[in-house]
Amino acid sequence: MYWNDEFVPWIPKYSNLTNMKCPNKTCTPDPLKHQWTREDCCVCRAKPLWEVPVDSTVRLQLEYVRRNGIAEVFSEEQNKSQYYSVYHSQGYLSKLPVNICDFPNIVRIDLQSNELTEVGNLSCLSMLDILDLSYNKIHFIGNDSFLSLTNLRELRVTHNGLQTLAPSTLTSLPLFRADFSHNNMSSIEFSNMISESDFCEITFASNNISNIVNTNNFEIDPDKNYRGGIVDLVGNSFTTFIDFEKLGITDIAILGKVLSYGFVMPDVKWTCDCHMEPYLELAEDVIKRIWRDYFNISCWLPLEHRGKTIPDIVKEGRLDIFICNLTVEQKCPPKCKCFFQPKERRTVVDCSGVGLTELPPYVPSGNRFSNNLTLIFKDNNITHFGNRSYLTDATVLDMSGNKVSTFSHEAIEMLPDDIELNFADNDFKKVPRAFQTLNPCKSKFGDVTIDCGCDTEWMKTWANNRGLKQCSNMSSLVCETDSGLIPVDEISVDDICKQENIMITISIILSILSTLIMIIFGIAYLFRYEIYLLQRKYFLRNSASKVGFLLKYDAFVSFNDENDELRIWVLNVLVRHLEASGYRLFVPCRDLPPGSIKEEEILEQIINSRKYLIILCDYYQQNDITWTQIEWKYIWCHFRQYMERNIIVINFDQLETSEQTDPKLRAFVRLGYDIDFSNRKHDLFVTVKSRLGAPLKSLFFHGNKKTKFMAHNLITNKGLFDPFTLVDSTKIKLEL
C-alpha cells in the first residue's frame, strides 16, 4: 500500500494548503491505464507533514472541571509543541474544552462518542486539519460553524441525528473529505455538494434524503472552475431524479461545470418522469459520448419503462416518455387523463369519450407548461362550445365527434390565431365570423353544409385569402342556397343575401328610440328629487292651510347640536333674531321636555310646525348622528304629505352638491334652493323670514285670553297623531 511509498511535498492547485505530502509512486498515473491525474490521487491520499513518516503531534490531556460535562485540556510536556492533537471518546463531554483556544496549534480533534449538542466556537483554531465529532448529539450545523477553519481538510459528523446542514456550510472550506452519513437529514442543500476546489469524497449516505434543495439560490458561476469529486448519496430515499433546473443549471455550459462530479446513488428505484427529462435533455449530447459507470441507472417506475436504462432511452431519442401525470387535485377534470410533457413543452388534457356534455370548467394550470395546452375533447356529447378562460393557452384543440351546434362568440375570440383546430363530425349549420382570424389550413371542420345568409358572406373572402383550396382535405364547406349546394369559395352575394333595407332601417330606428327612452328614464331617476321639487314649485298649487291657525310653531329647527360652533350660532343668533321678530320656533336641544320619549316628542312637534328649518353642516347626515336622521325622515315625510309645508335649508358650511350624501338634500343644493350662509348681500335673516312668511297667529298663543279647544281628529285612537292623514277642518270643534 501507499504507506510504504515515498511521500514528497505537494501543494494543491486549488487550495492554499502548504503542509501536504503526496505518495510519489502511487500517485504517478500510467497514461495508458489510468484516466485519473496525479492531482486526483493526491487529493485522496496526501498526508500532512506531521503524520509523515509518523504522527509527531503532542496529545493534549483532558480533565473534567464540572459535573455537567465541562472540561479543560492541558499538556504534560513543559515545552510548547508545534502541533497538538486532542483525543477523547466514550466520555460525557457536553461542550468543547473551555480553554481550547490556549492551544491555537491544534491540528487534530477527535471527540467521538460524547454528549456534544453543538459544534461550538472553533474560530481560534486556524491550523485545524481534522475534526471528528461522530457519535454525538449535534442536530444542527450553521453556515458559520467552520468559517475560520481555512486549513480544515477532513470533517466527520456521523451518527449524530443531524437534521439540518445550513446552506453554504462547506462551500468555502478546502475539504478533501467530509462524512455526514448515518444521520436524519431529509434534504441536502445544493451548495453543500459543490466546491471550487478538488475533493475526494463528500458522503451523505444512509440518511433520509429525498430531495436536493437550493434555499439560498446558489448559482454556479460560469467563469469559475468546479473541480469536484465523488458525492455519495447511497442509502437515501430518492424516488425522483434531481431537478437540475431548480438548482440553477439551465444550460449545458453550466452543466459541464459539474460534469466531473460523481453523484453515487445506484440503489435508487428511479421514477422516470418529467423531473428527470430537463437534465437529460441538457446532457443529451454528452451522455451519447461520455457515460460513467456510476451513471448507469435504470427506471423502476412507471411499469411500462421498468428496466430501461437511461443511456438507452437517451440514445433512442425517446425523451418524450418522461411525463408527469396530474391528478384531480391539480385540476385535471374527472375521468380525464392529464400530464405535462417537458420534451414537447406542453400540458396534455385528454378527455376522449368520457361522456362530457360541456367543456370542462377547468384544466391544470400554474405549471411551467400550462400556457401550451393540448386539449383533446373528442367523442363526447358536447352541444355548445362555451367560453372557458383556459382557451387562450390552447395550441391544439380536438372537438371532433361531438354534437356541437352553437358557438360562443367570446370563446372563439379567445382561441390563438395559429391553433390546430378540429371540429369535424359535429352538428353545426352556422360558422361564426370569429373563425375568420384562424388559419383554415389548421382548422379542420370536415364535411359541413352551412345555412348561408348575409352574415356568411365573409367565408368567401376567408377561404380565398387564406388558401382553403391548398388544404381542401381539412374541410369541405358548402352553402345551402335556393340554387342548390355551392362551395363557400364560389358563392356570390346574389346567391345568399337578399337585402331588406326597410327592416334594417326600422330596426335601427327602434334601437335608437329605445336607447333614448332608456337614457331619459335613467336621467329622470337620477334627478327624481330635483324633478319633484320643481314640480312642487311650478305645477302644484299650495293650498291654503285649513288648520294653520292650530299649529303651535312657525318652524321646527333641525341641526346637529353636537357641533358647538353651530349650536351657539343657532341659539344665540338665528333663533334669538327670529323669535324677536315674532316667530315661534321649536329647537329640540332647547325645548324637549325632560323625561319625554324623544322620538315621539320630535314627531309631535314636527306635526305642529308649519315650516322646517334645516341647518346643513359637515356632519348633518353622518351615520352616527342618529337624531338628525330621524328628524329629517319625519320632516321629509310631512313635506311630501302636506303641500302647505315647506323646507328651508341654510347651508351653514357652504357644502357643495357632491358633498351631500342624502339625495333629497342634494336636490335642494343642486337647484339653489338652499340659503348660502356666506350671503354676500348680508340679507340672510331677510331671506329666511321671507321664506318663513308672516308669523302664525294661533289660538295656542292668545296671551291673556283663555282659550279652550278640542281637536279630536288630530289624535288617532291610540292617542298619537297620524302624520299620513290630512286633517279635515269640519271635524274640528272649538270652544272659545
TACORLIN-V856712 format. One record per residue. N is the residue number from 1. D_CENTER is the distance of its C-alpha to the mean C-alpha in Angstrom with 1 decimal. Layout:
n=N d_center=D_CENTER
n=N d_center=D_CENTER
This chain:
n=1 d_center=62.8
n=2 d_center=61.6
n=3 d_center=62.7
n=4 d_center=66.2
n=5 d_center=65.0
n=6 d_center=65.7
n=7 d_center=62.7
n=8 d_center=62.4
n=9 d_center=60.2
n=10 d_center=56.8
n=11 d_center=54.0
n=12 d_center=50.6
n=13 d_center=49.3
n=14 d_center=45.7
n=15 d_center=46.3
n=16 d_center=48.6
n=17 d_center=50.6
n=18 d_center=54.4
n=19 d_center=56.1
n=20 d_center=55.6
n=21 d_center=58.3
n=22 d_center=57.9
n=23 d_center=60.3
n=24 d_center=62.2
n=25 d_center=63.5
n=26 d_center=60.6
n=27 d_center=58.1
n=28 d_center=60.1
n=29 d_center=58.6
n=30 d_center=60.7
n=31 d_center=59.0
n=32 d_center=60.4
n=33 d_center=59.1
n=34 d_center=56.0
n=35 d_center=52.6
n=36 d_center=51.7
n=37 d_center=52.8
n=38 d_center=54.7
n=39 d_center=51.6
n=40 d_center=49.8
n=41 d_center=52.8
n=42 d_center=53.3
n=43 d_center=49.7
n=44 d_center=50.3
n=45 d_center=54.0
n=46 d_center=54.7
n=47 d_center=56.0
n=48 d_center=56.1
n=49 d_center=59.6
n=50 d_center=60.2
n=51 d_center=60.0
n=52 d_center=62.5
n=53 d_center=65.1
n=54 d_center=64.6
n=55 d_center=62.3
n=56 d_center=63.6
n=57 d_center=61.1
n=58 d_center=62.4
n=59 d_center=60.9
n=60 d_center=59.9
n=61 d_center=60.8
n=62 d_center=58.4
n=63 d_center=59.4
n=64 d_center=57.5
n=65 d_center=57.8
n=66 d_center=55.8
n=67 d_center=55.4
n=68 d_center=51.5
n=69 d_center=51.7
n=70 d_center=52.1
n=71 d_center=54.5
n=72 d_center=56.2
n=73 d_center=57.6
n=74 d_center=60.9
n=75 d_center=63.4
n=76 d_center=66.9
n=77 d_center=68.1
n=78 d_center=69.4
n=79 d_center=68.4
n=80 d_center=64.8
n=81 d_center=63.6
n=82 d_center=61.6
n=83 d_center=59.2
n=84 d_center=58.2
n=85 d_center=56.5
n=86 d_center=55.3
n=87 d_center=55.7
n=88 d_center=55.1
n=89 d_center=53.9
n=90 d_center=54.3
n=91 d_center=54.0
n=92 d_center=51.9
n=93 d_center=50.6
n=94 d_center=47.4
n=95 d_center=46.8
n=96 d_center=48.1
n=97 d_center=51.6
n=98 d_center=51.5
n=99 d_center=53.8
n=100 d_center=52.5
n=101 d_center=52.0
n=102 d_center=55.8
n=103 d_center=56.1
n=104 d_center=53.8
n=105 d_center=55.7
n=106 d_center=54.2
n=107 d_center=53.3
n=108 d_center=52.7
n=109 d_center=51.1
n=110 d_center=51.3
n=111 d_center=50.1
n=112 d_center=49.6
n=113 d_center=49.7
n=114 d_center=49.2
n=115 d_center=46.8
n=116 d_center=44.5
n=117 d_center=40.9
n=118 d_center=39.8
n=119 d_center=40.9
n=120 d_center=42.1
n=121 d_center=43.1
n=122 d_center=44.8
n=123 d_center=44.3
n=124 d_center=48.0
n=125 d_center=49.0
n=126 d_center=48.4
n=127 d_center=51.1
n=128 d_center=49.6
n=129 d_center=49.8
n=130 d_center=49.1
n=131 d_center=47.0
n=132 d_center=47.2
n=133 d_center=45.3
n=134 d_center=45.3
n=135 d_center=45.8
n=136 d_center=44.3
n=137 d_center=41.4
n=138 d_center=38.8
n=139 d_center=35.3
n=140 d_center=33.4
n=141 d_center=34.2
n=142 d_center=32.5
n=143 d_center=32.3
n=144 d_center=35.0
n=145 d_center=37.5
n=146 d_center=39.5
n=147 d_center=38.8
n=148 d_center=42.4
n=149 d_center=44.0
n=150 d_center=44.7
n=151 d_center=47.4
n=152 d_center=45.7
n=153 d_center=46.7
n=154 d_center=46.2
n=155 d_center=43.8
n=156 d_center=43.9
n=157 d_center=41.6
n=158 d_center=42.3
n=159 d_center=42.5
n=160 d_center=40.6
n=161 d_center=37.7
n=162 d_center=35.5
n=163 d_center=31.8
n=164 d_center=30.1
n=165 d_center=31.2
n=166 d_center=29.0
n=167 d_center=27.7
n=168 d_center=30.5
n=169 d_center=33.2
n=170 d_center=35.7
n=171 d_center=34.7
n=172 d_center=37.3
n=173 d_center=40.1
n=174 d_center=43.1
n=175 d_center=43.0
n=176 d_center=45.2
n=177 d_center=44.4
n=178 d_center=41.7
n=179 d_center=41.7
n=180 d_center=38.9
n=181 d_center=40.0
n=182 d_center=40.3
n=183 d_center=37.4
n=184 d_center=34.3
n=185 d_center=31.5
n=186 d_center=28.8
n=187 d_center=27.2
n=188 d_center=28.6
n=189 d_center=27.3
n=190 d_center=28.0
n=191 d_center=29.4
n=192 d_center=32.1
n=193 d_center=33.4
n=194 d_center=33.9
n=195 d_center=36.8
n=196 d_center=38.5
n=197 d_center=41.8
n=198 d_center=43.7
n=199 d_center=43.4
n=200 d_center=45.4
n=201 d_center=43.0
n=202 d_center=39.9
n=203 d_center=39.7
n=204 d_center=36.9
n=205 d_center=39.0
n=206 d_center=39.0
n=207 d_center=35.7
n=208 d_center=32.9
n=209 d_center=30.6
n=210 d_center=28.4
n=211 d_center=26.0
n=212 d_center=26.3
n=213 d_center=23.3
n=214 d_center=22.6
n=215 d_center=20.7
n=216 d_center=22.3
n=217 d_center=21.6
n=218 d_center=25.4
n=219 d_center=26.6
n=220 d_center=30.0
n=221 d_center=31.9
n=222 d_center=33.6
n=223 d_center=36.5
n=224 d_center=37.4
n=225 d_center=39.4
n=226 d_center=38.2
n=227 d_center=41.4
n=228 d_center=40.0
n=229 d_center=41.9
n=230 d_center=41.4
n=231 d_center=38.2
n=232 d_center=39.3
n=233 d_center=36.6
n=234 d_center=39.2
n=235 d_center=38.8
n=236 d_center=35.1
n=237 d_center=32.5
n=238 d_center=31.1
n=239 d_center=30.5
n=240 d_center=28.1
n=241 d_center=29.0
n=242 d_center=27.7
n=243 d_center=24.7
n=244 d_center=26.1
n=245 d_center=23.3
n=246 d_center=20.9
n=247 d_center=23.7
n=248 d_center=23.9
n=249 d_center=26.8
n=250 d_center=26.0
n=251 d_center=29.5
n=252 d_center=33.0
n=253 d_center=34.2
n=254 d_center=32.0
n=255 d_center=32.7
n=256 d_center=36.4
n=257 d_center=36.0
n=258 d_center=35.7
n=259 d_center=37.8
n=260 d_center=40.7
n=261 d_center=38.8
n=262 d_center=39.8
n=263 d_center=37.1
n=264 d_center=39.4
n=265 d_center=38.0
n=266 d_center=40.7
n=267 d_center=40.3
n=268 d_center=36.7
n=269 d_center=36.2
n=270 d_center=33.8
n=271 d_center=31.4
n=272 d_center=31.7
n=273 d_center=28.3
n=274 d_center=25.6
n=275 d_center=25.0
n=276 d_center=28.6
n=277 d_center=28.8
n=278 d_center=27.0
n=279 d_center=29.5
n=280 d_center=32.4
n=281 d_center=31.6
n=282 d_center=31.6
n=283 d_center=34.8
n=284 d_center=36.5
n=285 d_center=39.3
n=286 d_center=39.9
n=287 d_center=40.1
n=288 d_center=42.7
n=289 d_center=44.8
n=290 d_center=44.3
n=291 d_center=43.5
n=292 d_center=44.2
n=293 d_center=45.5
n=294 d_center=42.8
n=295 d_center=40.3
n=296 d_center=42.1
n=297 d_center=39.5
n=298 d_center=39.3
n=299 d_center=36.9
n=300 d_center=37.1
n=301 d_center=34.4
n=302 d_center=34.1
n=303 d_center=37.6
n=304 d_center=38.6
n=305 d_center=38.1
n=306 d_center=39.6
n=307 d_center=42.1
n=308 d_center=41.1
n=309 d_center=41.0
n=310 d_center=38.3
n=311 d_center=41.0
n=312 d_center=42.4
n=313 d_center=39.1
n=314 d_center=38.3
n=315 d_center=41.9
n=316 d_center=41.8
n=317 d_center=38.6
n=318 d_center=36.8
n=319 d_center=33.4
n=320 d_center=32.0
n=321 d_center=32.7
n=322 d_center=29.9
n=323 d_center=27.2
n=324 d_center=24.6
n=325 d_center=24.7
n=326 d_center=21.7
n=327 d_center=21.8
n=328 d_center=21.1
n=329 d_center=18.3
n=330 d_center=16.8
n=331 d_center=17.3
n=332 d_center=20.8
n=333 d_center=22.8
n=334 d_center=25.7
n=335 d_center=28.9
n=336 d_center=27.4
n=337 d_center=27.3
n=338 d_center=24.2
n=339 d_center=24.0
n=340 d_center=22.7
n=341 d_center=25.5
n=342 d_center=25.0
n=343 d_center=28.5
n=344 d_center=27.8
n=345 d_center=24.2
n=346 d_center=23.3
n=347 d_center=21.9
n=348 d_center=24.7
n=349 d_center=24.6
n=350 d_center=28.2
n=351 d_center=29.1
n=352 d_center=32.7
n=353 d_center=35.1
n=354 d_center=33.0
n=355 d_center=34.0
n=356 d_center=31.1
n=357 d_center=32.0
n=358 d_center=28.9
n=359 d_center=26.0
n=360 d_center=23.5
n=361 d_center=20.5
n=362 d_center=18.1
n=363 d_center=18.5
n=364 d_center=16.7
n=365 d_center=13.6
n=366 d_center=11.2
n=367 d_center=14.4
n=368 d_center=16.2
n=369 d_center=18.7
n=370 d_center=16.8
n=371 d_center=17.7
n=372 d_center=21.3
n=373 d_center=22.1
n=374 d_center=25.6
n=375 d_center=25.9
n=376 d_center=29.3
n=377 d_center=30.0
n=378 d_center=33.8
n=379 d_center=36.5
n=380 d_center=34.8
n=381 d_center=35.7
n=382 d_center=33.1
n=383 d_center=34.8
n=384 d_center=32.2
n=385 d_center=29.8
n=386 d_center=26.9
n=387 d_center=23.6
n=388 d_center=20.6
n=389 d_center=17.4
n=390 d_center=17.9
n=391 d_center=21.3
n=392 d_center=20.2
n=393 d_center=19.6
n=394 d_center=22.9
n=395 d_center=25.8
n=396 d_center=28.1
n=397 d_center=28.6
n=398 d_center=31.7
n=399 d_center=32.6
n=400 d_center=36.3
n=401 d_center=38.4
n=402 d_center=36.6
n=403 d_center=38.0
n=404 d_center=35.9
n=405 d_center=37.9
n=406 d_center=35.4
n=407 d_center=32.4
n=408 d_center=29.5
n=409 d_center=29.8
n=410 d_center=26.1
n=411 d_center=25.6
n=412 d_center=28.2
n=413 d_center=26.8
n=414 d_center=23.4
n=415 d_center=25.4
n=416 d_center=25.7
n=417 d_center=29.2
n=418 d_center=30.2
n=419 d_center=29.1
n=420 d_center=31.6
n=421 d_center=32.4
n=422 d_center=34.8
n=423 d_center=35.9
n=424 d_center=39.4
n=425 d_center=41.2
n=426 d_center=39.5
n=427 d_center=41.2
n=428 d_center=40.1
n=429 d_center=42.8
n=430 d_center=40.8
n=431 d_center=38.6
n=432 d_center=36.0
n=433 d_center=36.4
n=434 d_center=32.8
n=435 d_center=34.0
n=436 d_center=36.0
n=437 d_center=33.2
n=438 d_center=33.1
n=439 d_center=35.6
n=440 d_center=38.4
n=441 d_center=39.3
n=442 d_center=35.9
n=443 d_center=35.9
n=444 d_center=38.2
n=445 d_center=39.5
n=446 d_center=42.7
n=447 d_center=45.8
n=448 d_center=44.8
n=449 d_center=47.2
n=450 d_center=45.6
n=451 d_center=46.8
n=452 d_center=47.2
n=453 d_center=47.5
n=454 d_center=46.9
n=455 d_center=43.1
n=456 d_center=43.6
n=457 d_center=45.7
n=458 d_center=42.7
n=459 d_center=42.9
n=460 d_center=46.2
n=461 d_center=44.6
n=462 d_center=41.6
n=463 d_center=43.9
n=464 d_center=46.2
n=465 d_center=43.8
n=466 d_center=41.6
n=467 d_center=44.5
n=468 d_center=44.3
n=469 d_center=47.8
n=470 d_center=46.8
n=471 d_center=44.6
n=472 d_center=46.6
n=473 d_center=46.0
n=474 d_center=42.4
n=475 d_center=43.3
n=476 d_center=46.4
n=477 d_center=45.7
n=478 d_center=48.8
n=479 d_center=49.4
n=480 d_center=51.5
n=481 d_center=53.9
n=482 d_center=57.4
n=483 d_center=58.8
n=484 d_center=57.2
n=485 d_center=54.3
n=486 d_center=53.4
n=487 d_center=50.8
n=488 d_center=48.0
n=489 d_center=49.0
n=490 d_center=52.5
n=491 d_center=51.9
n=492 d_center=53.2
n=493 d_center=52.5
n=494 d_center=55.8
n=495 d_center=54.8
n=496 d_center=51.6
n=497 d_center=51.5
n=498 d_center=54.0
n=499 d_center=53.1
n=500 d_center=53.3
n=501 d_center=53.2
n=502 d_center=54.4
n=503 d_center=51.7
n=504 d_center=49.0
n=505 d_center=50.6
n=506 d_center=50.8
n=507 d_center=47.2
n=508 d_center=46.2
n=509 d_center=48.4
n=510 d_center=47.1
n=511 d_center=43.5
n=512 d_center=44.4
n=513 d_center=46.3
n=514 d_center=43.6
n=515 d_center=41.1
n=516 d_center=43.6
n=517 d_center=44.2
n=518 d_center=40.6
n=519 d_center=40.3
n=520 d_center=43.5
n=521 d_center=42.4
n=522 d_center=39.0
n=523 d_center=40.8
n=524 d_center=43.4
n=525 d_center=40.8
n=526 d_center=38.9
n=527 d_center=42.3
n=528 d_center=44.0
n=529 d_center=45.1
n=530 d_center=46.5
n=531 d_center=48.4
n=532 d_center=49.8
n=533 d_center=51.0
n=534 d_center=52.7
n=535 d_center=54.2
n=536 d_center=55.5
n=537 d_center=57.1
n=538 d_center=58.8
n=539 d_center=59.3
n=540 d_center=59.7
n=541 d_center=63.0
n=542 d_center=62.9
n=543 d_center=65.5
n=544 d_center=67.7
n=545 d_center=66.8
n=546 d_center=69.1
n=547 d_center=68.3
n=548 d_center=67.5
n=549 d_center=70.5
n=550 d_center=69.1
n=551 d_center=65.8
n=552 d_center=65.7
n=553 d_center=63.4
n=554 d_center=63.1
n=555 d_center=59.3
n=556 d_center=56.5
n=557 d_center=54.5
n=558 d_center=50.8
n=559 d_center=48.7
n=560 d_center=46.2
n=561 d_center=48.8
n=562 d_center=46.2
n=563 d_center=46.3
n=564 d_center=49.3
n=565 d_center=50.1
n=566 d_center=50.1
n=567 d_center=52.1
n=568 d_center=54.8
n=569 d_center=55.2
n=570 d_center=55.4
n=571 d_center=57.9
n=572 d_center=60.0
n=573 d_center=60.0
n=574 d_center=59.0
n=575 d_center=60.4
n=576 d_center=63.5
n=577 d_center=64.4
n=578 d_center=63.9
n=579 d_center=65.9
n=580 d_center=68.6
n=581 d_center=68.8
n=582 d_center=69.5
n=583 d_center=66.1
n=584 d_center=65.1
n=585 d_center=61.4
n=586 d_center=59.2
n=587 d_center=56.7
n=588 d_center=54.6
n=589 d_center=54.1
n=590 d_center=57.8
n=591 d_center=59.5
n=592 d_center=57.7
n=593 d_center=60.2
n=594 d_center=59.3
n=595 d_center=58.3
n=596 d_center=57.7
n=597 d_center=54.7
n=598 d_center=52.7
n=599 d_center=51.1
n=600 d_center=54.4
n=601 d_center=56.3
n=602 d_center=53.9
n=603 d_center=54.2
n=604 d_center=58.0
n=605 d_center=58.4
n=606 d_center=56.1
n=607 d_center=58.5
n=608 d_center=61.4
n=609 d_center=60.2
n=610 d_center=61.1
n=611 d_center=58.4
n=612 d_center=55.0
n=613 d_center=54.2
n=614 d_center=50.4
n=615 d_center=49.6
n=616 d_center=46.0
n=617 d_center=44.0
n=618 d_center=40.4
n=619 d_center=39.9
n=620 d_center=42.2
n=621 d_center=39.5
n=622 d_center=36.8
n=623 d_center=35.4
n=624 d_center=37.0
n=625 d_center=40.5
n=626 d_center=41.6
n=627 d_center=45.3
n=628 d_center=45.0
n=629 d_center=42.8
n=630 d_center=45.5
n=631 d_center=48.2
n=632 d_center=46.5
n=633 d_center=46.0
n=634 d_center=49.7
n=635 d_center=50.9
n=636 d_center=49.0
n=637 d_center=50.3
n=638 d_center=53.9
n=639 d_center=53.5
n=640 d_center=52.6
n=641 d_center=55.3
n=642 d_center=58.2
n=643 d_center=59.1
n=644 d_center=61.3
n=645 d_center=58.5
n=646 d_center=56.6
n=647 d_center=53.6
n=648 d_center=54.0
n=649 d_center=50.9
n=650 d_center=51.3
n=651 d_center=48.2
n=652 d_center=48.6
n=653 d_center=45.4
n=654 d_center=45.8
n=655 d_center=42.5
n=656 d_center=41.2
n=657 d_center=40.4
n=658 d_center=36.6
n=659 d_center=36.9
n=660 d_center=38.3
n=661 d_center=35.9
n=662 d_center=38.7
n=663 d_center=39.6
n=664 d_center=43.3
n=665 d_center=43.7
n=666 d_center=41.8
n=667 d_center=44.4
n=668 d_center=47.2
n=669 d_center=45.7
n=670 d_center=44.9
n=671 d_center=48.5
n=672 d_center=50.0
n=673 d_center=51.6
n=674 d_center=50.5
n=675 d_center=52.9
n=676 d_center=51.5
n=677 d_center=52.2
n=678 d_center=52.8
n=679 d_center=55.6
n=680 d_center=57.3
n=681 d_center=60.5
n=682 d_center=60.8
n=683 d_center=61.7
n=684 d_center=58.9
n=685 d_center=61.4
n=686 d_center=63.6
n=687 d_center=60.6
n=688 d_center=59.6
n=689 d_center=63.2
n=690 d_center=63.6
n=691 d_center=60.7
n=692 d_center=61.9
n=693 d_center=65.4
n=694 d_center=68.5
n=695 d_center=68.3
n=696 d_center=68.9
n=697 d_center=72.4
n=698 d_center=71.7
n=699 d_center=74.1
n=700 d_center=71.8
n=701 d_center=73.0
n=702 d_center=76.7
n=703 d_center=77.8
n=704 d_center=81.0
n=705 d_center=81.4
n=706 d_center=80.7
n=707 d_center=78.4
n=708 d_center=77.7
n=709 d_center=75.3
n=710 d_center=73.7
n=711 d_center=70.6
n=712 d_center=70.0
n=713 d_center=67.5
n=714 d_center=65.1
n=715 d_center=64.2
n=716 d_center=62.8
n=717 d_center=64.2
n=718 d_center=61.7
n=719 d_center=62.9
n=720 d_center=60.0
n=721 d_center=60.1
n=722 d_center=58.2
n=723 d_center=56.4
n=724 d_center=56.1
n=725 d_center=59.9
n=726 d_center=62.1
n=727 d_center=65.3
n=728 d_center=68.5
n=729 d_center=71.4
n=730 d_center=74.0
n=731 d_center=72.7
n=732 d_center=73.0
n=733 d_center=76.2
n=734 d_center=77.4
n=735 d_center=80.2
n=736 d_center=81.5
